[in-house]
Amino acid sequence: MMIAVAVPFILTVIVGKRKGIGSVRAAETEISEKNDADSTEKAAEVKEITAFLSGKVIDITEVPDEVFSQKTLGDGVAIEPTDEVLVAPADAEVSIVMEGSNHACGLSLPNGMELLLHIGLDTVDMNGDGFTAHVKAGDKVKRGDRLISFDKKKILAAGHPATTMLVVTEEAEGVSLEFHTGIDVKAGQDAVISLK
């Protein structure tokens, strides 16, 4: 019985080696792993975060709300908007949209960075009036894609500033951030944060 089991096993190993079956499989696995690593590296290569609205970029410390100005949630920038469509500042996955109020959303970038985009101050009190979400959690977005539309007049009429913040809630490992403030920017085009 042992011979009946051992002989086919040995023959399979010998014939397989002669035909190079094992080496072909190893080569295919190696190529597949290399391609996966290359695509991951390219996906994680984020060089800049662009403007999420058109308007004037201000330092986050100038935001009239201590949660943001004291960097409680993280460092970032703010924009005094001249338009009313919040766009993706980089290719990302939507991690959350504030359900009901639609005044904020979170993004996960391929390099591990996590961003919070928050439209106006205390706008959660508006219960979604004047806000329309164009995405939901789990959606993949490209830089410049619409995230949330809002009515700036309604925000101001409700007594809230329309200042909109981008907060880096989780930084990418081994990456330093350079913030660009005091400049006028166009949504989806001009860099507000450079990654080095």
Backbone torsions as a table, in degrees:
resi	resn	phi	psi	omega
1	MET	NA	-38.8	178.5
2	MET	-64.3	-38.5	179.1
3	ILE	-63.7	-40.9	-179.9
4	ALA	-61.9	-30.1	179.2
5	VAL	-87.2	-42.2	-173.4
6	ALA	-70.3	-42.7	-175.5
7	VAL	-60.7	-50.4	179.0
8	PRO	-62.2	-36.1	179.0
9	PHE	-62.5	-49.5	-178.8
10	ILE	-62.2	-44.7	179.3
11	LEU	-61.1	-40.3	179.2
12	THR	-62.1	-43.8	-179.9
13	VAL	-64.8	-46.3	-178.0
14	ILE	-65.0	-49.8	-179.0
15	VAL	-63.6	-40.2	179.3
16	GLY	-61.4	-41.9	179.4
17	LYS	-66.7	-42.1	-179.5
18	ARG	-62.7	-36.9	-179.3
19	LYS	-85.4	-5.7	177.1
20	GLY	74.9	21.4	-177.3
21	ILE	-61.3	-45.7	-179.0
22	GLY	-62.3	-40.6	-177.5
23	SER	-71.6	-33.1	177.0
24	VAL	-64.2	-46.1	178.8
25	ARG	-61.2	-42.3	179.9
26	ALA	-63.2	-42.5	179.7
27	ALA	-64.2	-42.6	178.7
28	GLU	-61.7	-42.3	179.1
29	THR	-63.3	-42.9	-179.2
30	GLU	-62.9	-44.3	179.2
31	ILE	-63.0	-44.2	179.7
32	SER	-60.8	-44.3	179.6
33	GLU	-64.7	-39.5	179.6
34	LYS	-64.8	-43.6	178.6
35	ASN	-62.3	-41.5	177.8
36	ASP	-61.5	-43.0	-179.2
37	ALA	-65.8	-41.7	179.5
38	ASP	-63.6	-43.5	-178.7
39	SER	-67.9	-36.1	177.9
40	THR	-66.1	-41.8	-179.6
41	GLU	-64.2	-43.0	178.9
42	LYS	-64.7	-41.5	-179.4
43	ALA	-64.3	-35.6	-176.7
44	ALA	-81.6	-7.1	-176.3
45	GLU	-81.8	84.6	178.3
46	VAL	-103.4	120.0	-176.7
47	LYS	-97.5	-28.6	-177.9
48	GLU	-154.1	156.5	173.2
49	ILE	-110.7	122.4	-176.0
50	THR	-94.5	171.5	-178.6
51	ALA	-59.1	133.7	-179.5
52	PHE	-94.4	-8.6	173.6
53	LEU	-150.8	160.5	169.5
54	SER	-85.7	143.6	179.6
55	GLY	149.9	-159.4	-177.4
56	LYS	-100.5	126.7	179.0
57	VAL	-84.2	130.9	176.2
58	ILE	-123.2	157.6	176.9
59	ASP	-66.4	141.9	-177.6
60	ILE	-62.0	-24.0	179.0
61	THR	-69.9	-14.2	179.8
62	GLU	-90.1	-5.0	-179.7
63	VAL	-70.4	129.7	-177.1
64	PRO	-77.8	53.1	176.9
65	ASP	-154.8	122.7	-173.2
66	GLU	-64.6	-28.8	178.7
67	VAL	-58.5	-39.9	179.8
68	PHE	-87.5	-47.8	-175.1
69	SER	-65.2	-28.6	177.6
70	GLN	-88.8	3.3	178.2
71	LYS	58.4	37.0	179.1
72	THR	-60.0	-40.3	-179.4
73	LEU	-89.2	-18.3	-178.0
74	GLY	142.6	173.2	179.6
75	ASP	-81.1	164.2	179.3
76	GLY	172.8	-157.3	178.4
77	VAL	-139.1	166.7	176.1
78	ALA	-132.7	156.1	177.7
79	ILE	-128.7	133.2	169.5
80	GLU	-86.2	103.9	-167.7
81	PRO	-74.9	146.2	171.9
82	THR	-111.2	-5.5	175.2
83	ASP	-127.1	-174.9	-170.7
84	GLU	-132.8	27.1	177.6
85	VAL	-130.1	112.0	176.6
86	LEU	-75.5	127.8	-178.5
87	VAL	-120.3	160.5	178.7
88	ALA	-67.5	128.2	-179.8
89	PRO	-82.9	-4.0	179.2
90	ALA	-167.4	166.9	172.4
91	ASP	-65.1	133.2	-173.9
92	ALA	-163.9	177.0	170.7
93	GLU	-114.6	134.6	178.6
94	VAL	-72.7	119.3	-178.6
95	SER	-91.6	-29.8	179.5
96	ILE	-161.2	147.5	167.6
97	VAL	-126.7	127.8	-177.1
98	MET	-63.1	103.6	-174.7
99	GLU	-64.6	136.1	178.7
100	GLY	93.0	-51.2	-177.6
101	SER	-94.1	-28.9	-179.6
102	ASN	52.5	24.3	-176.4
103	HIS	-92.3	-5.1	-177.3
104	ALA	-154.9	157.6	174.7
105	CYS	-150.9	160.8	178.2
106	GLY	-117.1	147.3	179.4
107	LEU	-128.3	142.9	174.1
108	SER	-113.0	122.3	179.8
109	LEU	-91.4	157.4	-178.6
110	PRO	-60.4	-24.4	-178.6
111	ASN	-86.7	3.9	178.4
112	GLY	99.9	-8.9	178.3
113	MET	-68.9	144.5	175.3
114	GLU	-119.7	131.8	-178.8
115	LEU	-121.4	144.1	171.7
116	LEU	-115.7	127.6	175.9
117	LEU	-113.0	123.3	-172.9
118	HIS	-128.1	116.2	-177.5
119	ILE	-87.0	119.1	176.8
120	GLY	70.0	177.2	179.2
121	LEU	-113.8	133.3	-179.2
122	ASP	60.4	22.3	-177.5
123	THR	-75.2	-9.4	174.1
124	VAL	-59.6	-28.8	179.0
125	ASP	-64.3	-18.1	-177.2
126	MET	-80.9	-6.9	176.9
127	ASN	51.5	37.8	175.6
128	GLY	87.4	-5.2	179.9
129	ASP	-67.3	116.4	-179.6
130	GLY	94.6	2.9	-178.9
131	PHE	-120.7	134.4	176.8
132	THR	-130.4	116.8	178.1
133	ALA	-82.9	135.3	177.9
134	HIS	-104.5	-3.1	-178.8
135	VAL	-135.1	168.5	174.5
136	LYS	-137.8	166.0	179.4
137	ALA	-55.7	134.5	179.9
138	GLY	98.8	-15.9	178.9
139	ASP	-69.7	143.0	173.3
140	LYS	-95.4	133.4	-179.8
141	VAL	-127.4	153.3	175.1
142	LYS	-105.1	156.8	178.2
143	ARG	-53.0	129.8	179.1
144	GLY	94.5	-10.7	177.7
145	ASP	-67.5	144.4	178.2
146	ARG	-66.4	136.1	175.6
147	LEU	-110.2	-57.7	-177.7
148	ILE	-143.6	133.9	171.2
149	SER	-98.4	148.0	179.3
150	PHE	-145.7	158.3	179.5
151	ASP	-102.4	104.1	-176.8
152	LYS	-61.4	-37.4	-179.8
153	LYS	-63.3	-40.4	178.8
154	LYS	-64.8	-39.6	178.9
155	ILE	-61.5	-48.0	-179.1
156	LEU	-66.4	-39.8	179.3
157	ALA	-63.7	-28.7	178.3
158	ALA	-81.4	-0.3	176.8
159	GLY	85.8	20.5	-179.1
160	HIS	-112.2	142.5	172.5
161	PRO	-68.5	148.5	179.3
162	ALA	-91.8	3.0	177.9
163	THR	-49.5	129.2	-175.9
164	THR	-118.6	130.8	-173.1
165	MET	-107.0	146.7	166.8
166	LEU	-118.9	117.8	-178.2
167	VAL	-115.6	131.1	175.1
168	VAL	-85.6	99.7	-176.4
169	THR	-84.1	-20.0	176.7
170	GLU	-145.7	120.0	-179.6
171	GLU	-85.5	156.8	176.4
172	ALA	-79.6	143.7	-177.8
173	GLU	-65.2	131.2	176.4
174	GLY	73.5	16.0	-178.5
175	VAL	-117.1	132.5	174.8
176	SER	-103.8	150.8	-175.1
177	LEU	-112.4	137.3	174.6
178	GLU	-119.8	118.6	-176.2
179	PHE	-93.4	137.0	179.8
180	HIS	-109.3	110.3	-177.5
181	THR	-124.2	168.6	179.1
182	GLY	73.9	21.7	-178.3
183	ILE	-127.3	156.0	173.4
184	ASP	-90.6	134.7	-175.9
185	VAL	-130.3	158.8	175.6
186	LYS	-110.8	132.9	-176.6
187	ALA	-54.1	132.2	176.1
188	GLY	76.1	1.0	-175.7
189	GLN	-120.2	-56.3	-173.3
190	ASP	-85.8	139.8	-179.0
191	ALA	-74.2	134.8	172.9
192	VAL	-109.5	-20.9	175.6
193	ILE	-139.6	130.7	173.2
194	SER	-104.6	140.9	178.8
195	LEU	-107.3	131.5	-178.5
196	LYS	-128.6	NA	NA
